[in-house]
Amino acid sequence: MPKEVAVIGLIVVAGFLAGGVYAAWKTAKVFALLLGLLAALALGGAVAWML
């Protein structure tokens, strides 16, 4: 699998998780924070993988 495919996949996952943060923020703030942390990890993984 090319490196770029994995990076794009991680960015897509981070975007999906960020959308979950947006959707859950009003009702479940703790869950939204957990999703935000996971989104940040996915994005950081994409950046690290690209380097």
Secondary structure as UniProt FT lines:
FT   HELIX           3..24
FT   TURN            25..27
FT   HELIX           29..50
//
